[in-house]
C-alpha cells in the first residue's frame, strides 16, 4: 500500500507541475486553466456561482478568475435572456478552439498510455478517477471550512 501512496503522490505532484507549465505557456494562472477545462465540459453558459461550485472557489475568487479569463479573451459575460438581472459566463468559441487544438497536441501522448489496457482495466481506472474527483471535492470543502485548523 505504501508503494501505491508514493506513486499517487508522485502522480498528483507531476500533474500539478504539468498544469503550471501549461498555464505558464498560456500566460494564465493554473486555476484559470482548470476552470477553462471545466467550462468546456458544460453545455451552456454558466453563472459565476456555478464556476465557484465547479472550482471550489468562493464567489469572490470566482469573480476574479472570470475577470482574468475575460481580459485574456477566453470568456465573455452576457445577460441571461430569460432573467436580464443574471449574468452568464460564456466561452469565446475562437479562443476555446485554439485552446482545444493546444490540448489535443498535448493529449495525444496521454491517449497512447491507455492503449495498453483492456476494457476491465479501463473501467477500474475510470472508477478510480471518478472516485478521486469526488474525494477531492469533499476534501476541498473540508479544507475551506477550517475543519483541519483544529489540532489533533
C-alpha positions in Angstrom: 0.0 0.0 0.0 2.9 2.4 0.7 4.1 1.9 -2.9 0.6 3.0 -4.1 0.6 6.0 -1.8 4.0 7.0 -3.1 3.0 6.7 -6.7 -0.2 8.6 -6.1 1.7 11.5 -4.5 4.1 11.5 -7.5 1.2 11.5 -9.9 -0.6 14.4 -8.2 2.7 16.4 -8.0 3.5 15.7 -11.6 0.1 16.8 -12.7 0.2 20.0 -10.7 3.6 20.8 -12.2 2.3 20.0 -15.7 -0.7 22.2 -15.1 1.6 25.0 -14.0 3.7 24.6 -17.2 0.6 24.7 -19.3 -0.6 27.8 -17.5 2.8 29.5 -17.9 2.8 28.7 -21.6 -0.7 30.2 -22.0 0.0 33.2 -19.7 -2.7 32.1 -17.3 -2.9 31.1 -13.7 -3.1 27.3 -13.1 -6.7 27.6 -11.7 -7.7 29.5 -14.8 -6.5 26.6 -17.0 -8.6 24.1 -15.0 -11.6 26.4 -15.0 -11.4 26.5 -18.8 -11.2 22.8 -18.8 -14.3 22.5 -16.6 -16.2 25.2 -18.6 -15.5 23.1 -21.8 -17.5 20.3 -20.2 -20.6 22.5 -19.6 -23.1 22.6 -22.4 -24.4 26.2 -21.7 -23.0 29.4 -20.4 -22.9 29.3 -16.6 -23.2 31.8 -13.7 -20.2 32.8 -11.6 -21.9 30.8 -8.8 -21.7 27.7 -10.9 -18.0 28.4 -11.6 -17.5 28.7 -7.9 -19.2 25.3 -7.5 -17.1 23.7 -10.3 -13.8 25.0 -8.9 -14.4 25.0 -5.2 -13.7 28.7 -5.0 -15.6 31.4 -3.2 -17.8 33.5 -5.4 -15.4 36.5 -4.9 -12.5 34.4 -6.1 -14.5 33.0 -9.0 -15.4 36.6 -10.0 -11.7 37.5 -10.1 -11.0 34.3 -12.1 -13.6 35.3 -14.6 -12.1 38.8 -14.8 -8.7 37.3 -15.7 -10.3 35.0 -18.3 -12.3 37.8 -19.8 -9.1 40.0 -20.0 -7.3 37.1 -21.7 -10.2 36.7 -24.2 -11.3 33.2 -23.2 -14.8 34.2 -21.9 -17.3 36.9 -22.0 -20.1 38.0 -19.7 -23.6 38.2 -21.1 -27.1 38.8 -19.7 -29.3 35.8 -19.3 -32.0 36.0 -22.0 -34.7 34.9 -19.5 -33.6 36.9 -16.5 -31.8 40.1 -17.5 -30.5 40.6 -13.9 -28.5 37.4 -14.1 -25.0 37.4 -15.7 -23.8 34.4 -17.5 -20.2 33.5 -18.4 -19.8 32.1 -21.9 -16.6 30.8 -23.5 -15.3 32.6 -26.6 -15.5 30.0 -29.3 -12.4 31.0 -31.3 -10.2 31.2 -28.3 -11.6 27.9 -26.9 -10.9 26.3 -30.3 -7.3 27.5 -30.1 -7.1 26.0 -26.6 -8.7 22.8 -27.7 -6.1 22.4 -30.5 -3.3 23.0 -28.0 -4.8 20.3 -25.6 -5.1 17.8 -28.5 -1.4 18.2 -29.3 -0.6 17.6 -25.6 -3.1 14.8 -25.0 -2.1 12.6 -27.9 0.7 11.1 -25.8 -1.6 10.5 -22.8 -4.2 8.8 -25.0 -1.5 6.3 -26.0 -1.0 5.3 -22.4 -4.5 3.9 -22.2 -4.0 1.8 -25.4 -2.1 -0.7 -23.2 -5.1 -1.5 -21.1 -8.1 -3.7 -21.7 -11.7 -2.9 -21.0 -11.7 -4.2 -17.4 -8.6 -2.1 -16.6 -10.1 1.0 -18.2 -13.2 0.5 -16.1 -11.1 0.3 -13.0 -9.0 3.4 -13.9 -12.2 5.3 -14.8 -13.8 4.4 -11.5 -10.6 5.4 -9.6 -10.6 8.8 -11.4 -14.3 9.4 -10.7 -13.9 8.5 -7.0 -10.8 10.6 -6.7 -12.7 13.6 -8.1 -15.5 13.0 -5.5 -13.0 12.7 -2.7 -11.1 15.8 -3.8 -14.4 17.9 -3.8 -15.1 16.7 -0.2 -11.5 17.4 0.9 -11.6 20.9 -0.6 -14.9 21.6 1.3 -13.3 20.3 4.5 -10.2 22.5 4.0 -12.2 25.6 3.2 -14.5 25.0 6.2 -11.5 25.2 8.5 -12.0 21.6 9.7 -8.3 20.9 9.6 -7.4 24.0 11.7 -8.0 22.2 15.0 -5.1 20.3 16.5 -5.3 16.6 16.8 
